[in-house]
Amino acid sequence: MSTRTAIITGAAQGMGEAIAVRFADEDINVVLFDIRGKEALLEGVVKKVEAKGRKAFYFVGDVTVEKDIEDVVAKTVATYGGLDVMVANAGILQQRALIDSTTEDFNRIMGVNTLGVMLCYKHAARQMIKQGRGGRIIGACSISGKQGLPDVALYTASKFAVRGLTQTTALELQKYDITCNAYCPGMILTPMLAHPDDDKHGGLGSVVMMADNVRPGTKAAQPNVVAELVAYLIKPEAHFMTGQSISINGGLFFD
């Protein structure tokens, strides 16, 4: 298979960074997308990808702004000649009880976690259909997209929506040989789980795990664990998997 090209949102750190670096091992050039203020981190990821012999550049934008998604797709095509993989990884987490949540909270979380995924799916699909050679579209869901957890009602709603969006997108794009799947991680040790009191309770993610009443003894994992799953989804052998939201949660619960 010739060198392919992927866009990864939320790529400056965490799972997005791990996915980008892992893709370099699959002979994929990557475009890293993240918000303003993360340029230094993005430059570091570019260097890691290039060290593996692949090409990379970063694009600063907002996944909730449709023109930014249109522009990153256009620049990717102009630079590398096409788009083969879209990973809509960008997401935000806010821990707040439903009764304390605001309309502004809802709009912000749904904007990044759901609208952002929709726009990535939409514009990647348009480009892949135009190219006529199939493609892979992948979104970030969550354990919270399959089971509600306390104090993350809005996050949970946004991730349940990603599951439905992924299923419908898969059905609509199947005739074009484009698959659409999502990954549903449990506790992954990324900056998203960071809390100022983590050091008092056992390290990164400990406060979030306590707040969510995570079963004692449940293990967290590093981002590269999710990156391996995503790397499978873009392989030729994964052509038969579409519309799925795949749990990878350390046995926190079973589908």
FIKOLZA-1660 file (N, C-alpha, C; in steps of 0.1 Angstrom, whole numbers, plus 5000, padded with zeros to 4 digits):
% residues 255
   i   px   py   pz ch aa at
   1 5008 4988 5000  A  M  N
   1 5000 5000 5000  A  M CA
   1 5009 5012 5000  A  M  C
   2 5006 5022 4992  A  S  N
   2 5013 5035 4991  A  S CA
   2 5011 5043 5004  A  S  C
   3 5020 5053 5006  A  T  N
   3 5018 5061 5017  A  T CA
   3 5005 5068 5018  A  T  C
   4 4999 5068 5029  A  R  N
   4 4986 5074 5031  A  R CA
   4 4987 5087 5040  A  R  C
   5 4976 5094 5041  A  T  N
   5 4976 5107 5049  A  T CA
   5 4965 5107 5058  A  T  C
   6 4968 5111 5071  A  A  N
   6 4958 5112 5081  A  A CA
   6 4957 5126 5088  A  A  C
   7 4946 5130 5091  A  I  N
   7 4944 5142 5100  A  I CA
   7 4940 5137 5114  A  I  C
   8 4946 5142 5124  A  I  N
   8 4943 5139 5138  A  I CA
   8 4940 5152 5145  A  I  C
   9 4928 5153 5151  A  T  N
   9 4925 5165 5159  A  T CA
   9 4929 5162 5174  A  T  C
  10 4931 5173 5181  A  G  N
  10 4935 5171 5195  A  G CA
  10 4948 5164 5196  A  G  C
  11 4957 5167 5186  A  A  N
  11 4970 5160 5184  A  A CA
  11 4982 5165 5192  A  A  C
  12 4980 5175 5200  A  A  N
  12 4992 5181 5206  A  A CA
  12 4997 5172 5218  A  A  C
  13 4988 5164 5224  A  Q  N
  13 4992 5156 5235  A  Q CA
  13 4983 5145 5237  A  Q  C
  14 4985 5137 5247  A  G  N
  14 4976 5126 5251  A  G CA
  14 4974 5116 5240  A  G  C
  15 4962 5111 5238  A  M  N
  15 4959 5101 5228  A  M CA
  15 4961 5106 5214  A  M  C
  16 4959 5118 5211  A  G  N
  16 4961 5123 5198  A  G CA
  16 4976 5123 5194  A  G  C
  17 4984 5126 5203  A  E  N
  17 4999 5125 5201  A  E CA
  17 5003 5111 5199  A  E  C
  18 4998 5102 5208  A  A  N
  18 5002 5088 5207  A  A CA
  18 4997 5082 5193  A  A  C
  19 4985 5086 5189  A  I  N
  19 4980 5081 5176  A  I CA
  19 4989 5086 5164  A  I  C
  20 4992 5098 5165  A  A  N
  20 5001 5104 5154  A  A CA
  20 5014 5097 5153  A  A  C
  21 5021 5095 5164  A  V  N
  21 5034 5088 5164  A  V CA
  21 5032 5073 5160  A  V  C
  22 5022 5067 5164  A  R  N
  22 5019 5053 5160  A  R CA
  22 5016 5052 5145  A  R  C
  23 5009 5061 5140  A  F  N
  23 5006 5061 5125  A  F CA
  23 5019 5062 5117  A  F  C
  24 5029 5068 5122  A  A  N
  24 5042 5069 5114  A  A CA
  24 5047 5055 5112  A  A  C
  25 5045 5046 5121  A  D  N
  25 5049 5032 5119  A  D CA
  25 5041 5025 5108  A  D  C
  26 5030 5031 5104  A  E  N
  26 5021 5025 5094  A  E CA
  26 5023 5031 5080  A  E  C
  27 5034 5039 5079  A  D  N
  27 5037 5045 5066  A  D CA
  27 5026 5056 5063  A  D  C
  28 5023 5064 5072  A  I  N
  28 5013 5074 5071  A  I CA
  28 5018 5088 5074  A  I  C
  29 5016 5097 5065  A  N  N
  29 5020 5111 5068  A  N CA
  29 5008 5117 5076  A  N  C
  30 5011 5126 5086  A  V  N
  30 5001 5131 5094  A  V CA
  30 5000 5146 5094  A  V  C
  31 4988 5150 5096  A  V  N
  31 4985 5165 5098  A  V CA
  31 4979 5166 5113  A  V  C
  32 4986 5174 5121  A  L  N
  32 4982 5175 5135  A  L CA
  32 4974 5188 5137  A  L  C
  33 4962 5186 5142  A  F  N
  33 4953 5198 5144  A  F CA
  33 4950 5200 5159  A  F  C
  34 4952 5212 5164  A  D  N
  34 4949 5215 5178  A  D CA
  34 4946 5230 5179  A  D  C
  35 4943 5234 5191  A  I  N
  35 4939 5248 5193  A  I CA
  35 4951 5257 5195  A  I  C
  36 4949 5270 5193  A  R  N
  36 4959 5280 5195  A  R CA
  36 4965 5279 5209  A  R  C
  37 4978 5281 5210  A  G  N
  37 4984 5280 5223  A  G CA
  37 4992 5267 5225  A  G  C
  38 4989 5258 5216  A  K  N
  38 4996 5245 5218  A  K CA
  38 5007 5243 5207  A  K  C
  39 5011 5254 5201  A  E  N
  39 5020 5253 5190  A  E CA
  39 5033 5246 5194  A  E  C
  40 5039 5249 5205  A  A  N
  40 5051 5242 5210  A  A CA
  40 5050 5227 5211  A  A  C
  41 5038 5223 5217  A  L  N
  41 5036 5209 5218  A  L CA
  41 5034 5202 5204  A  L  C
  42 5027 5209 5195  A  L  N
  42 5025 5204 5182  A  L CA
  42 5039 5202 5174  A  L  C
  43 5047 5212 5176  A  E  N
  43 5061 5211 5170  A  E CA
  43 5068 5199 5175  A  E  C
  44 5067 5196 5188  A  G  N
  44 5073 5184 5193  A  G CA
  44 5068 5171 5187  A  G  C
  45 5055 5171 5185  A  V  N
  45 5049 5159 5179  A  V CA
  45 5054 5157 5164  A  V  C
  46 5054 5169 5157  A  V  N
  46 5059 5168 5143  A  V CA
  46 5073 5162 5143  A  V  C
  47 5082 5166 5152  A  K  N
  47 5096 5161 5153  A  K CA
  47 5096 5146 5155  A  K  C
  48 5087 5141 5164  A  K  N
  48 5086 5127 5167  A  K CA
  48 5082 5119 5155  A  K  C
  49 5072 5124 5147  A  V  N
  49 5068 5117 5135  A  V CA
  49 5079 5117 5125  A  V  C
  50 5085 5129 5123  A  E  N
  50 5096 5130 5113  A  E CA
  50 5108 5121 5116  A  E  C
  51 5110 5119 5129  A  A  N
  51 5121 5110 5134  A  A CA
  51 5119 5095 5129  A  A  C
  52 5106 5092 5127  A  K  N
  52 5103 5079 5122  A  K CA
  52 5102 5078 5107  A  K  C
  53 5106 5089 5100  A  G  N
  53 5107 5089 5086  A  G CA
  53 5095 5093 5078  A  G  C
  54 5085 5098 5085  A  R  N
  54 5073 5102 5078  A  R CA
  54 5072 5118 5078  A  R  C
  55 5063 5123 5070  A  K  N
  55 5061 5138 5069  A  K CA
  55 5050 5142 5079  A  K  C
  56 5051 5154 5084  A  A  N
  56 5040 5159 5092  A  A CA
  56 5041 5175 5092  A  A  C
  57 5029 5180 5094  A  F  N
  57 5028 5195 5097  A  F CA
  57 5016 5197 5106  A  F  C
  58 5016 5208 5113  A  Y  N
  58 5004 5211 5122  A  Y CA
  58 4996 5223 5117  A  Y  C
  59 4984 5223 5121  A  F  N
  59 4974 5233 5117  A  F CA
  59 4967 5237 5130  A  F  C
  60 4966 5250 5132  A  V  N
  60 4960 5255 5144  A  V CA
  60 4946 5260 5141  A  V  C
  61 4936 5255 5149  A  G  N
  61 4922 5258 5146  A  G CA
  61 4913 5253 5157  A  G  C
  62 4900 5254 5154  A  D  N
  62 4890 5251 5164  A  D CA
  62 4880 5241 5157  A  D  C
  63 4878 5229 5163  A  V  N
  63 4870 5219 5157  A  V CA
  63 4855 5223 5156  A  V  C
  64 4851 5233 5164  A  T  N
  64 4837 5237 5163  A  T CA
  64 4835 5248 5152  A  T  C
  65 4845 5252 5145  A  V  N
  65 4844 5261 5135  A  V CA
  65 4845 5254 5121  A  V  C
  66 4835 5254 5114  A  E  N
  66 4834 5246 5102  A  E CA
  66 4845 5250 5092  A  E  C
  67 4847 5263 5090  A  K  N
  67 4858 5267 5081  A  K CA
  67 4871 5262 5084  A  K  C
  68 4874 5261 5097  A  D  N
  68 4887 5255 5101  A  D CA
  68 4889 5241 5097  A  D  C
  69 4878 5233 5098  A  I  N
  69 4879 5219 5094  A  I CA
  69 4880 5218 5078  A  I  C
  70 4872 5227 5072  A  E  N
  70 4873 5227 5057  A  E CA
  70 4887 5231 5053  A  E  C
  71 4893 5241 5060  A  D  N
  71 4907 5245 5056  A  D CA
  71 4917 5235 5059  A  D  C
  72 4916 5227 5070  A  V  N
  72 4927 5217 5072  A  V CA
  72 4926 5206 5062  A  V  C
  73 4914 5202 5058  A  V  N
  73 4912 5192 5048  A  V CA
  73 4918 5197 5035  A  V  C
  74 4915 5209 5031  A  A  N
  74 4920 5215 5019  A  A CA
  74 4935 5216 5019  A  A  C
  75 4941 5220 5030  A  K  N
  75 4956 5221 5031  A  K CA
  75 4962 5207 5030  A  K  C
  76 4956 5198 5037  A  T  N
  76 4961 5184 5036  A  T CA
  76 4961 5178 5022  A  T  C
  77 4950 5181 5015  A  V  N
  77 4950 5176 5001  A  V CA
  77 4960 5183 4992  A  V  C
  78 4961 5196 4994  A  A  N
  78 4971 5204 4986  A  A CA
  78 4985 5200 4989  A  A  C
  79 4988 5196 5001  A  T  N
  79 5002 5192 5005  A  T CA
  79 5005 5178 5002  A  T  C
  80 4996 5169 5005  A  Y  N
  80 4999 5154 5003  A  Y CA
  80 4991 5147 4992  A  Y  C
  81 4982 5154 4986  A  G  N
  81 4975 5149 4974  A  G CA
  81 4962 5141 4977  A  G  C
  82 4958 5141 4990  A  G  N
  82 4946 5134 4994  A  G CA
  82 4945 5132 5008  A  G  C
  83 4933 5126 5012  A  L  N
  83 4931 5123 5026  A  L CA
  83 4925 5109 5027  A  L  C
  84 4932 5101 5035  A  D  N
  84 4928 5087 5037  A  D CA
  84 4922 5083 5050  A  D  C
  85 4926 5091 5061  A  V  N
  85 4922 5087 5074  A  V CA
  85 4919 5100 5082  A  V  C
  86 4908 5101 5088  A  M  N
  86 4904 5112 5097  A  M CA
  86 4902 5106 5111  A  M  C
  87 4909 5111 5121  A  V  N
  87 4907 5108 5135  A  V CA
  87 4902 5120 5142  A  V  C
  88 4889 5120 5145  A  A  N
  88 4883 5131 5153  A  A CA
  88 4885 5129 5168  A  A  C
  89 4897 5132 5172  A  N  N
  89 4901 5128 5186  A  N CA
  89 4898 5139 5196  A  N  C
  90 4897 5152 5192  A  A  N
  90 4896 5163 5201  A  A CA
  90 4884 5162 5210  A  A  C
  91 4886 5165 5223  A  G  N
  91 4875 5164 5233  A  G CA
  91 4879 5171 5245  A  G  C
  92 4869 5175 5253  A  I  N
  92 4871 5181 5266  A  I CA
  92 4862 5174 5276  A  I  C
  93 4866 5175 5289  A  L  N
  93 4859 5169 5300  A  L CA
  93 4857 5180 5311  A  L  C
  94 4845 5180 5316  A  Q  N
  94 4842 5188 5328  A  Q CA
  94 4835 5181 5338  A  Q  C
  95 4840 5181 5350  A  Q  N
  95 4833 5174 5361  A  Q CA
  95 4824 5183 5368  A  Q  C
  96 4811 5182 5367  A  R  N
  96 4802 5191 5374  A  R CA
  96 4788 5183 5375  A  R  C
  97 4782 5184 5386  A  A  N
  97 4769 5178 5388  A  A CA
  97 4759 5184 5378  A  A  C
  98 4749 5176 5374  A  L  N
  98 4739 5181 5364  A  L CA
  98 4732 5194 5370  A  L  C
  99 4729 5194 5383  A  I  N
  99 4721 5205 5388  A  I CA
  99 4729 5218 5389  A  I  C
 100 4742 5216 5388  A  D  N
 100 4751 5228 5388  A  D CA
 100 4755 5232 5374  A  D  C
 101 4752 5224 5364  A  S  N
 101 4756 5227 5350  A  S CA
 101 4748 5238 5343  A  S  C
 102 4754 5245 5335  A  T  N
 102 4748 5257 5328  A  T CA
 102 4746 5254 5313  A  T  C
 103 4738 5263 5307  A  T  N
 103 4736 5262 5293  A  T CA
 103 4750 5264 5286  A  T  C
 104 4758 5273 5291  A  E  N
 104 4771 5276 5285  A  E CA
 104 4780 5263 5286  A  E  C
 105 4779 5256 5297  A  D  N
 105 4787 5243 5299  A  D CA
 105 4782 5234 5288  A  D  C
 106 4769 5232 5286  A  F  N
 106 4763 5223 5276  A  F CA
 106 4768 5226 5262  A  F  C
 107 4767 5239 5259  A  N  N
 107 4771 5243 5245  A  N CA
 107 4785 5241 5242  A  N  C
 108 4794 5243 5252  A  R  N
 108 4808 5242 5251  A  R CA
 108 4812 5227 5249  A  R  C
 109 4807 5218 5258  A  I  N
 109 4810 5204 5257  A  I CA
 109 4805 5198 5245  A  I  C
 110 4792 5200 5242  A  M  N
 110 4786 5195 5230  A  M CA
 110 4793 5200 5217  A  M  C
 111 4797 5213 5218  A  G  N
 111 4804 5218 5206  A  G CA
 111 4817 5211 5203  A  G  C
 112 4826 5209 5213  A  V  N
 112 4838 5203 5210  A  V CA
 112 4836 5188 5207  A  V  C
 113 4829 5181 5216  A  N  N
 113 4829 5166 5216  A  N CA
 113 4819 5161 5206  A  N  C
 114 4809 5168 5202  A  T  N
 114 4799 5162 5192  A  T CA
 114 4799 5170 5179  A  T  C
 115 4797 5183 5180  A  L  N
 115 4798 5191 5167  A  L CA
 115 4812 5189 5161  A  L  C
 116 4822 5190 5169  A  G  N
 116 4836 5188 5163  A  G CA
 116 4837 5175 5156  A  G  C
 117 4832 5164 5162  A  V  N
 117 4833 5151 5155  A  V CA
 117 4825 5151 5142  A  V  C
 118 4813 5157 5143  A  M  N
 118 4804 5157 5131  A  M CA
 118 4811 5164 5120  A  M  C
 119 4817 5176 5123  A  L  N
 119 4823 5184 5112  A  L CA
 119 4835 5176 5106  A  L  C
 120 4843 5169 5114  A  C  N
 120 4854 5161 5109  A  C CA
 120 4848 5150 5100  A  C  C
 121 4838 5143 5105  A  Y  N
 121 4832 5132 5097  A  Y CA
 121 4827 5137 5084  A  Y  C
 122 4820 5148 5084  A  K  N
 122 4814 5154 5072  A  K CA
 122 4824 5158 5062  A  K  C
 123 4834 5165 5066  A  H  N
 123 4843 5170 5055  A  H CA
 123 4854 5160 5051  A  H  C
 124 4857 5151 5060  A  A  N
 124 4865 5139 5056  A  A CA
 124 4858 5131 5046  A  A  C
 125 4845 5128 5049  A  A  N
 125 4837 5120 5040  A  A CA
 125 4836 5126 5026  A  A  C
 126 4833 5139 5026  A  R  N
 126 4832 5146 5013  A  R CA
 126 4845 5144 5004  A  R  C
 127 4856 5146 5011  A  Q  N
 127 4869 5145 5004  A  Q CA
 127 4871 5130 4999  A  Q  C
 128 4868 5121 5008  A  M  N
 128 4871 5107 5005  A  M CA
 128 4861 5102 4994  A  M  C
 129 4849 5106 4994  A  I  N
 129 4840 5103 4983  A  I CA
 129 4845 5108 4970  A  I  C
 130 4849 5121 4970  A  K  N
 130 4855 5127 4958  A  K CA
 130 4867 5120 4952  A  K  C
 131 4875 5115 4961  A  Q  N
 131 4887 5107 4957  A  Q CA
 131 4883 5094 4951  A  Q  C
 132 4873 5087 4956  A  G  N
 132 4868 5074 4951  A  G CA
 132 4877 5063 4954  A  G  C
 133 4885 5063 4965  A  R  N
 133 4893 5052 4969  A  R CA
 133 4891 5047 4983  A  R  C
 134 4879 5050 4988  A  G  N
 134 4876 5046 5002  A  G CA
 134 4883 5055 5012  A  G  C
 135 4883 5050 5025  A  G  N
 135 4889 5057 5036  A  G CA
 135 4885 5052 5049  A  G  C
 136 4891 5058 5059  A  R  N
 136 4888 5054 5073  A  R CA
 136 4885 5067 5081  A  R  C
 137 4874 5067 5088  A  I  N
 137 4870 5078 5097  A  I CA
 137 4868 5072 5111  A  I  C
 138 4874 5078 5120  A  I  N
 138 4874 5073 5134  A  I CA
 138 4872 5085 5144  A  I  C
 139 4863 5082 5154  A  G  N
 139 4860 5093 5163  A  G CA
 139 4863 5088 5178  A  G  C
 140 4864 5099 5186  A  A  N
 140 4867 5096 5200  A  A CA
 140 4854 5096 5208  A  A  C
 141 4850 5084 5213  A  C  N
 141 4839 5082 5222  A  C CA
 141 4845 5080 5236  A  C  C
 142 4839 5072 5244  A  S  N
 142 4843 5071 5258  A  S CA
 142 4836 5060 5265  A  S  C
 143 4841 5056 5276  A  I  N
 143 4833 5047 5285  A  I CA
 143 4820 5054 5288  A  I  C
 144 4821 5067 5289  A  S  N
 144 4809 5075 5293  A  S CA
 144 4799 5076 5281  A  S  C
 145 4803 5071 5269  A  G  N
 145 4793 5070 5258  A  G CA
 145 4785 5057 5258  A  G  C
 146 4788 5048 5268  A  K  N
 146 4781 5036 5269  A  K CA
 146 4774 5034 5283  A  K  C
 147 4779 5041 5293  A  Q  N
 147 4773 5040 5306  A  Q CA
 147 4775 5054 5314  A  Q  C
 148 4764 5059 5319  A  G  N
 148 4765 5071 5326  A  G CA
 148 4774 5070 5339  A  G  C
 149 4781 5081 5342  A  L  N
 149 4789 5082 5354  A  L CA
 149 4785 5095 5361  A  L  C
 150 4787 5095 5374  A  P  N
 150 4783 5107 5382  A  P CA
 150 4791 5119 5379  A  P  C
 151 4785 5130 5379  A  D  N
 151 4792 5143 5377  A  D CA
 151 4797 5146 5364  A  D  C
 152 4794 5138 5354  A  V  N
 152 4798 5141 5340  A  V CA
 152 4786 5140 5330  A  V  C
 153 4775 5145 5335  A  A  N
 153 4762 5143 5327  A  A CA
 153 4764 5149 5312  A  A  C
 154 4769 5161 5311  A  L  N
 154 4771 5167 5298  A  L CA
 154 4781 5160 5289  A  L  C
 155 4792 5156 5295  A  Y  N
 155 4802 5148 5288  A  Y CA
 155 4796 5135 5283  A  Y  C
 156 4788 5129 5292  A  T  N
 156 4782 5116 5288  A  T CA
 156 4772 5118 5277  A  T  C
 157 4764 5129 5277  A  A  N
 157 4755 5131 5266  A  A CA
 157 4762 5133 5253  A  A  C
 158 4774 5140 5254  A  S  N
 158 4781 5143 5241  A  S CA
 158 4787 5130 5236  A  S  C
 159 4791 5121 5244  A  K  N
 159 4797 5109 5239  A  K CA
 159 4787 5098 5235  A  K  C
 160 4775 5098 5241  A  F  N
 160 4764 5090 5236  A  F CA
 160 4761 5094 5222  A  F  C
 161 4761 5107 5219  A  A  N
 161 4758 5113 5206  A  A CA
 161 4768 5108 5196  A  A  C
 162 4781 5107 5200  A  V  N
 162 4791 5103 5191  A  V CA
 162 4789 5088 5186  A  V  C
 163 4784 5080 5195  A  R  N
 163 4780 5066 5191  A  R CA
 163 4770 5066 5180  A  R  C
 164 4759 5074 5182  A  G  N
 164 4749 5074 5171  A  G CA
 164 4753 5080 5158  A  G  C
 165 4761 5090 5159  A  L  N
 165 4767 5097 5147  A  L CA
 165 4776 5087 5140  A  L  C
 166 4784 5079 5147  A  T  N
 166 4793 5070 5141  A  T CA
 166 4785 5059 5134  A  T  C
 167 4774 5054 5140  A  Q  N
 167 4766 5043 5134  A  Q CA
 167 4760 5048 5121  A  Q  C
 168 4754 5060 5121  A  T  N
 168 4747 5065 5109  A  T CA
 168 4757 5068 5098  A  T  C
 169 4768 5074 5102  A  T  N
 169 4779 5077 5092  A  T CA
 169 4783 5064 5085  A  T  C
 170 4785 5054 5093  A  A  N
 170 4790 5041 5087  A  A CA
 170 4780 5036 5077  A  A  C
 171 4767 5037 5080  A  L  N
 171 4757 5032 5071  A  L CA
 171 4757 5040 5058  A  L  C
 172 4758 5053 5059  A  E  N
 172 4757 5062 5048  A  E CA
 172 4770 5060 5039  A  E  C
 173 4781 5057 5045  A  L  N
 173 4794 5057 5037  A  L CA
 173 4798 5043 5032  A  L  C
 174 4791 5033 5037  A  Q  N
 174 4795 5019 5034  A  Q CA
 174 4797 5017 5019  A  Q  C
 175 4788 5023 5011  A  K  N
 175 4788 5021 4996  A  K CA
 175 4800 5027 4990  A  K  C
 176 4807 5036 4997  A  Y  N
 176 4819 5042 4992  A  Y CA
 176 4832 5036 4997  A  Y  C
 177 4830 5024 5003  A  D  N
 177 4842 5017 5009  A  D CA
 177 4849 5026 5020  A  D  C
 178 4841 5034 5027  A  I  N
 178 4846 5042 5038  A  I CA
 178 4840 5036 5051  A  I  C
 179 4849 5032 5060  A  T  N
 179 4844 5027 5073  A  T CA
 179 4844 5039 5083  A  T  C
 180 4836 5037 5093  A  C  N
 180 4835 5047 5104  A  C CA
 180 4833 5040 5117  A  C  C
 181 4843 5042 5126  A  N  N
 181 4842 5035 5139  A  N CA
 181 4846 5046 5150  A  N  C
 182 4844 5042 5162  A  A  N
 182 4849 5050 5174  A  A CA
 182 4855 5042 5184  A  A  C
 183 4864 5048 5192  A  Y  N
 183 4870 5041 5203  A  Y CA
 183 4865 5047 5216  A  Y  C
 184 4863 5038 5226  A  C  N
 184 4856 5041 5238  A  C CA
 184 4866 5038 5250  A  C  C
 185 4875 5047 5253  A  P  N
 185 4885 5044 5264  A  P CA
 185 4879 5045 5278  A  P  C
 186 4885 5038 5287  A  G  N
 186 4882 5040 5301  A  G CA
 186 4892 5050 5306  A  G  C
 187 4899 5047 5317  A  M  N
 187 4908 5057 5323  A  M CA
 187 4921 5056 5316  A  M  C
 188 4924 5066 5308  A  I  N
 188 4936 5067 5301  A  I CA
 188 4944 5079 5307  A  I  C
 189 4956 5077 5310  A  L  N
 189 4964 5087 5317  A  L CA
 189 4969 5098 5307  A  L  C
 190 4960 5108 5305  A  T  N
 190 4962 5119 5297  A  T CA
 190 4960 5132 5305  A  T  C
 191 4964 5144 5300  A  P  N
 191 4962 5156 5307  A  P CA
 191 4947 5159 5310  A  P  C
 192 4938 5153 5302  A  M  N
 192 4924 5155 5305  A  M CA
 192 4920 5150 5319  A  M  C
 193 4927 5140 5324  A  L  N
 193 4923 5135 5337  A  L CA
 193 4930 5143 5349  A  L  C
 194 4938 5152 5346  A  A  N
 194 4946 5159 5356  A  A CA
 194 4937 5167 5365  A  A  C
 195 4940 5167 5378  A  H  N
 195 4934 5175 5389  A  H CA
 195 4944 5180 5398  A  H  C
 196 4943 5192 5404  A  P  N
 196 4953 5197 5413  A  P CA
 196 4956 5188 5425  A  P  C
 197 4946 5180 5429  A  D  N
 197 4948 5172 5441  A  D CA
 197 4953 5158 5438  A  D  C
 198 4957 5155 5425  A  D  N
 198 4961 5141 5422  A  D CA
 198 4972 5136 5430  A  D  C
 199 4982 5144 5433  A  D  N
 199 4993 5140 5441  A  D CA
 199 4990 5135 5455  A  D  C
 200 4979 5140 5460  A  K  N
 200 4974 5136 5474  A  K CA
 200 4967 5123 5474  A  K  C
 201 4963 5118 5462  A  H  N
 201 4954 5106 5462  A  H CA
 201 4960 5095 5453  A  H  C
 202 4972 5096 5449  A  G  N
 202 4978 5084 5441  A  G CA
 202 4983 5087 5427  A  G  C
 203 4983 5100 5423  A  G  N
 203 4988 5103 5410  A  G CA
 203 4978 5107 5400  A  G  C
 204 4982 5109 5387  A  L  N
 204 4974 5114 5377  A  L CA
 204 4961 5105 5375  A  L  C
 205 4950 5112 5375  A  G  N
 205 4937 5105 5373  A  G CA
 205 4930 5100 5385  A  G  C
 206 4937 5101 5397  A  S  N
 206 4932 5095 5409  A  S CA
 206 4919 5102 5414  A  S  C
 207 4919 5115 5413  A  V  N
 207 4907 5123 5417  A  V CA
 207 4895 5120 5408  A  V  C
 208 4897 5120 5395  A  V  N
 208 4886 5117 5386  A  V CA
 208 4881 5103 5389  A  V  C
 209 4889 5093 5391  A  M  N
 209 4885 5079 5394  A  M CA
 209 4877 5079 5407  A  M  C
 210 4881 5086 5417  A  M  N
 210 4873 5086 5429  A  M CA
 210 4859 5093 5427  A  M  C
 211 4859 5104 5420  A  A  N
 211 4847 5111 5418  A  A CA
 211 4837 5103 5410  A  A  C
 212 4842 5095 5401  A  D  N
 212 4833 5086 5392  A  D CA
 212 4830 5073 5399  A  D  C
 213 4834 5071 5411  A  N  N
 213 4832 5059 5418  A  N CA
 213 4837 5046 5411  A  N  C
 214 4849 5048 5405  A  V  N
 214 4855 5037 5398  A  V CA
 214 4859 5026 5407  A  V  C
 215 4856 5014 5404  A  R  N
 215 4858 5002 5412  A  R CA
 215 4872 5002 5417  A  R  C
 216 4875 5000 5430  A  P  N
 216 4889 4999 5435  A  P CA
 216 4896 4988 5428  A  P  C
 217 4909 4990 5425  A  G  N
 217 4917 4981 5418  A  G CA
 217 4916 4982 5403  A  G  C
 218 4907 4990 5397  A  T  N
 218 4907 4992 5383  A  T CA
 218 4919 5000 5379  A  T  C
 219 4925 4995 5368  A  K  N
 219 4938 5001 5363  A  K CA
 219 4935 5011 5353  A  K  C
 220 4944 5021 5352  A  A  N
 220 4944 5031 5341  A  A CA
 220 4955 5026 5331  A  A  C
 221 4955 5032 5319  A  A  N
 221 4965 5028 5309  A  A CA
 221 4971 5040 5303  A  A  C
 222 4982 5038 5296  A  Q  N
 222 4988 5049 5289  A  Q CA
 222 4982 5051 5275  A  Q  C
 223 4983 5063 5269  A  P  N
 223 4977 5066 5256  A  P CA
 223 4981 5056 5245  A  P  C
 224 4993 5050 5245  A  N  N
 224 4997 5041 5234  A  N CA
 224 4988 5029 5233  A  N  C
 225 4981 5026 5244  A  V  N
 225 4972 5014 5244  A  V CA
 225 4960 5017 5234  A  V  C
 226 4955 5029 5235  A  V  N
 226 4944 5033 5225  A  V CA
 226 4950 5035 5211  A  V  C
 227 4962 5040 5210  A  A  N
 227 4968 5042 5197  A  A CA
 227 4969 5029 5189  A  A  C
 228 4972 5018 5196  A  E  N
 228 4973 5005 5190  A  E CA
 228 4959 5001 5184  A  E  C
 229 4949 5003 5192  A  L  N
 229 4935 5000 5187  A  L CA
 229 4932 5008 5174  A  L  C
 230 4935 5021 5174  A  V  N
 230 4932 5029 5163  A  V CA
 230 4941 5025 5151  A  V  C
 231 4953 5021 5154  A  A  N
 231 4962 5016 5143  A  A CA
 231 4956 5004 5136  A  A  C
 232 4949 4996 5144  A  Y  N
 232 4943 4984 5137  A  Y CA
 232 4931 4989 5128  A  Y  C
 233 4924 4998 5133  A  L  N
 233 4912 5003 5125  A  L CA
 233 4915 5008 5111  A  L  C
 234 4928 5012 5109  A  I  N
 234 4931 5017 5096  A  I CA
 234 4938 5007 5087  A  I  C
 235 4940 4995 5092  A  K  N
 235 4947 4985 5084  A  K CA
 235 4937 4979 5074  A  K  C
 236 4942 4974 5063  A  P  N
 236 4934 4967 5053  A  P CA
 236 4925 4957 5059  A  P  C
 237 4930 4949 5068  A  E  N
 237 4922 4938 5074  A  E CA
 237 4910 4943 5082  A  E  C
 238 4909 4956 5085  A  A  N
 238 4898 4961 5093  A  A CA
 238 4887 4966 5084  A  A  C
 239 4887 4962 5072  A  H  N
 239 4876 4967 5062  A  H CA
 239 4863 4962 5066  A  H  C
 240 4862 4951 5074  A  F  N
 240 4849 4945 5077  A  F CA
 240 4843 4950 5090  A  F  C
 241 4850 4960 5096  A  M  N
 241 4846 4966 5109  A  M CA
 241 4841 4980 5106  A  M  C
 242 4828 4983 5108  A  T  N
 242 4823 4996 5106  A  T CA
 242 4811 4998 5115  A  T  C
 243 4809 5011 5119  A  G  N
 243 4798 5014 5128  A  G CA
 243 4799 5010 5142  A  G  C
 244 4811 5006 5146  A  Q  N
 244 4813 5001 5159  A  Q CA
 244 4819 5011 5169  A  Q  C
 245 4816 5011 5181  A  S  N
 245 4822 5019 5192  A  S CA
 245 4828 5009 5201  A  S  C
 246 4841 5008 5201  A  I  N
 246 4849 4997 5207  A  I CA
 246 4854 5001 5221  A  I  C
 247 4850 4993 5230  A  S  N
 247 4854 4995 5244  A  S CA
 247 4868 4991 5246  A  S  C
 248 4876 4999 5253  A  I  N
 248 4890 4996 5257  A  I CA
 248 4892 5002 5271  A  I  C
 249 4887 4995 5281  A  N  N
 249 4885 5001 5294  A  N CA
 249 4891 4993 5306  A  N  C
 250 4899 4983 5304  A  G  N
 250 4905 4976 5314  A  G CA
 250 4896 4968 5323  A  G  C
 251 4884 4964 5316  A  G  N
 251 4874 4956 5323  A  G CA
 251 4866 4964 5333  A  G  C
 252 4865 4977 5332  A  L  N
 252 4857 4985 5341  A  L CA
 252 4842 4982 5340  A  L  C
 253 4838 4979 5328  A  F  N
 253 4825 4972 5326  A  F CA
 253 4825 4965 5312  A  F  C
 254 4816 4956 5311  A  F  N
 254 4815 4948 5298  A  F CA
 254 4803 4951 5290  A  F  C
 255 4805 4952 5277  A  D  N
 255 4793 4955 5268  A  D CA
 255 4784 4943 5268  A  D  C
% end
